[in-house]
Amino acid sequence: MKNSIKELKTFLILWSTQSLSQLGSSMTGFALTLWLYQETGSALQTALLSICSYAPYVMMSIFAGAFSDRWDKKKIMLVCDTFAAFCTVVTLFLLKTDQLQPMHMYLLNAVNGLMNTVQQPASDVAMTMITPEKYYQKTSGLRSLSNSLITILNPVLATAVFSFSGMDAVIYIDLLTFTAAFLALLFGVKISAPEKGASAKNEPFLQTVTSGLDYLRNNRLILTLILFLAGINFVASAFDAVLPALILPRDNGGEAVLGMVSSCSGIATLAGSLIAVLMPAPRSRIRVIYLTMLFSLGTENFILAFSDSPVLWCLAQMIGWLLVPIMNANLDVVLRSSIPVEMQGRVYSCRNTLQFFTIPIGLFTGGTMVDMVCEPLMASTPSDSMLVCLFGTGKGSGAALMMFFLGITGVTVCLVFGQILRKYIDTDRS
C-alpha cells in the first residue's frame, strides 16, 4: 500500500488538486446558470452559456490533439488555467460593479471553452505520463470517481452558497481552488517530456489532423458509434437546456430542488461506475451501448414530462443516468481495442469534434423550443385540453411538453442506429 502511494504520489497530487479546481469551476458554472435564469427568465439565454463553452470545443478539438503533441504539457495546463482564472476574475469585477450582462458571460464562457479545448488533451496525456502502466485501471477509476462526486456535490454546494452568500462567494471559492491547483502543478508536479520518433517530429501538422479523419472514414463501426453518440448528445444537451426551465418556475421547484435533482445524476453515475467495474464482460459490447441508451432516453424524459413531483424528478434522473457509465465503459473498450495506440490521440480529437458538435445545437434547440414554441403554446391552450391534462399549466408546462418531444426523439435515434449497428452485433463477441 505504501509503495503504491509512493509510486502514485505525482498522480495523486495532480488528480486531487485538479479535481478540487474542477469542483470550484463547476460550482461557478451552476451558480451562473441560476443567476442568469433569475435575471432573464429565458431558457434560451441560459442555454447560450453552455453553447458558448462548447462552440470552441467543437470547432477546435480536431486540432487540439496535434497541438498537444508539439507543446510542453505542463506549460499548456498552466497557461490555460491562468486564462480561465482571469475570466473568473473579470466576471467577479463586472458582478461587483453591477455591470455583468449576458453578453459578457457568453464571451467569457467562449474563452473558457477554448482554454478547455486546448488543455484537455494535454491533461489526458500528462496523466498517462505520470502514471505507471500497472496502475492505469486504478487511476482511471479514481478519475471516474472524482467526476461523479463533482456532479453530486457541485449543484448542492453551489445552490447553498449562492442562496446564502450570493454569486460573489461562489466565485471566491472557485478562485481559491484554482490557486491550490495552480501552485500544486507549478511546484509539486514534474512531467517529463516524452521522446519522439523522427516521423513524429517531422510529420506536417495538417497531415496529423487529416490522418485521424482518414482512419474514421475507413473504419465504419467506429464512425457509426461516434455518430450514434452525436445523436445522443443532441438529445442530452437539449435536455440540459430544458431542465432548469422545467423546475425553477414551478411552485414546488426552485433553486434548491434543481440542485437536488441535478445531484441525483451524480449519485446515479457513481453507482453505475461501481457496477461497470464489477460486472463481467458482456457478450456484445455494441449491444450494451445501444440498449443502455435506449433505456435511459426512453424512461427519463417521459417521467419528467408527465410528473410534477420532486421525488419523481429525482427518480427520473437516477434512472436516466445509472447506465451511462456502463455505456461509456464499453464504448471505451471498443475504441481502445480497435484504434492503434499511435493513432488514438488524433482519432480521439476527431471523435470529439464529430461526437460533440451536436451539443451546442441541442442546447440552442432546447432553449428556443421552450421559449418560442412550447411555453407560448401551453399558455394559449384551454384549461380543459388534453395538453393541459398531460403537462399542467403555468410556466414550466411548456418545458414539460418539450421533455416529451425529447423522449420521442431519443427513442427514435436509438432505434434508427440500432438497425445500422445490428450487422456489427453478431460479430462483436468479447
QUIBELGI-V829624 format. One record per pair of residues at least 6 apart in sequence whose ideal C-beta (glycine too) atoms are under 7 Angstrom apart, sorted by the first residue. I is the first residue (numbers start at 1). J is the second residue. Records with the same first field share a line. If there is no record, write none. Layout:
I=J / J
This chain:
7=132
8=135
10=130 / 189 / 190
11=127 / 130 / 131 / 139
13=184 / 188 / 189
14=130 / 185 / 189
15=142 / 143 / 146
17=180 / 181 / 184
18=181
19=146 / 150
20=177 / 180 / 181
21=177 / 178 / 181
22=150
23=150 / 153 / 154 / 177
24=173 / 174 / 177 / 178
25=174
26=150 / 154
27=154 / 157 / 158 / 170 / 173 / 174
28=88 / 170 / 171 / 174
30=154 / 155 / 158
31=158 / 162 / 167 / 170
32=49 / 105
33=46 / 49 / 244
34=162 / 255
35=167
36=45 / 46 / 49 / 102 / 105
37=46 / 244 / 248
40=102
42=371
43=241 / 242 / 244 / 245 / 367 / 370 / 371 / 399
44=367 / 368 / 371
45=102
46=244 / 367
47=241 / 363 / 364 / 366 / 367
48=106
49=105 / 106 / 109
50=240 / 363
51=360 / 363 / 364
52=106 / 109 / 110 / 113
53=109 / 112 / 113
54=113 / 356 / 359 / 360
55=110 / 113 / 360
56=110 / 113 / 114 / 117
57=113 / 116 / 117 / 356
58=353 / 356 / 357 / 360
60=114 / 117
61=117 / 349 / 352 / 353
62=209 / 349 / 350 / 353
63=209
64=117 / 118 / 121 / 349
65=121 / 345 / 346 / 348 / 349
66=205 / 208 / 209 / 346
67=118
68=76 / 121 / 122 / 125
69=345
72=193
73=122 / 125 / 126 / 191
74=126 / 185 / 189 / 191
76=118 / 119 / 122
77=119 / 122 / 123 / 126 / 185
78=182 / 185 / 186
80=115 / 118 / 119
81=178 / 181 / 182
83=111 / 115
84=112 / 115
85=175 / 178
87=108 / 111 / 112
88=171 / 174 / 175
90=108
91=100 / 108 / 171
92=168 / 171
94=100 / 104
95=167 / 168
96=168
121=345 / 349
126=191
129=191 / 192 / 194
130=191
131=139
141=277
144=273
145=273
148=266 / 269 / 270 / 273
151=265 / 266 / 269
152=263 / 266 / 267 / 270
155=259 / 262 / 263
156=259 / 263
158=170 / 259
159=255 / 256 / 259
161=169 / 170 / 173
162=170
163=255
208=346
209=346
211=346
212=346 / 347 / 349 / 350
213=350
215=343 / 347
216=222 / 223 / 347 / 350
221=424
222=335 / 338 / 339
224=420 / 421
225=289 / 331 / 334
226=351 / 354 / 355
227=354
228=417
229=355
230=354 / 355 / 357 / 358
231=358 / 413 / 417
232=293 / 413
233=355 / 356 / 358 / 359 / 362
234=358 / 361 / 362
235=297 / 362 / 406 / 409 / 410 / 413
237=358 / 359 / 362 / 363 / 366
238=362 / 363 / 365 / 366 / 406
239=301 / 366 / 406
240=363
241=363 / 366 / 367
242=366 / 370 / 399 / 402 / 403 / 406
244=258
245=370 / 396 / 399
246=304 / 396 / 399 / 400 / 403
247=253 / 257 / 258 / 261 / 313
248=254 / 255 / 258
249=395 / 396
250=308 / 396
252=308 / 310
257=310
260=310 / 314
261=310 / 313 / 314 / 317
264=314 / 317 / 318
265=317 / 321
267=318
268=317 / 318 / 321 / 322
269=321 / 324 / 325
271=322
272=321 / 322 / 323 / 324 / 325 / 326
273=325
275=326
276=325 / 326 / 329
281=430
282=288 / 330 / 430
283=429 / 430
284=425 / 428 / 429
285=330 / 333 / 334 / 428 / 430
286=421 / 424 / 425 / 428
287=425
288=326 / 327 / 330
289=327 / 330 / 331
290=414 / 417 / 418 / 421
292=323 / 326 / 327
293=327 / 414
294=411 / 414
295=323
296=320 / 323 / 324
297=407 / 410 / 411 / 414
298=407 / 410 / 411
299=319 / 320
300=316 / 317 / 319 / 320
301=403 / 406 / 407 / 410
302=404 / 407
303=312 / 315 / 316
304=313 / 316 / 403
305=391 / 400 / 403 / 404 / 407
306=390
307=313
308=392
339=347
366=402
369=402
370=398 / 399 / 402
374=398 / 399 / 401 / 402
375=395 / 398
377=398
378=387 / 391 / 397 / 398 / 401
381=387 / 388
383=393
387=401
391=397 / 400 / 401
392=400
